[in-house]
Amino acid sequence: MENAQKQFDVKELLSNPNNLMEAFRNPSKFGLDIYRSLSTRNKQYLAFAGAAGLIAYGVILGRQK
């Protein structure tokens, strides 16, 4: 079972400059924190979008040869 984690809000990020600077200092930690805060359904959507992007990229590269 997942632990309840802080939900990230874009408004909160932009309204507090310290949060924004923290994101620029360590983008990988910030990205993982956001990913971990997503629900399982949203993680699945993200994985599907990534897979669709890789397939489209492969098709484009295949056409260039």
URDA-V498969 format. One line per field, one symbol per residue. psi: psi as a letter, one per 40 degrees, with the letter a starting at -180 (. if undefined). Layout:
psi=???
//
This chain:
psi=hiihihhhhddddddhdddddddddgddddddddddeiidddddddddddddddddddddddde.
//
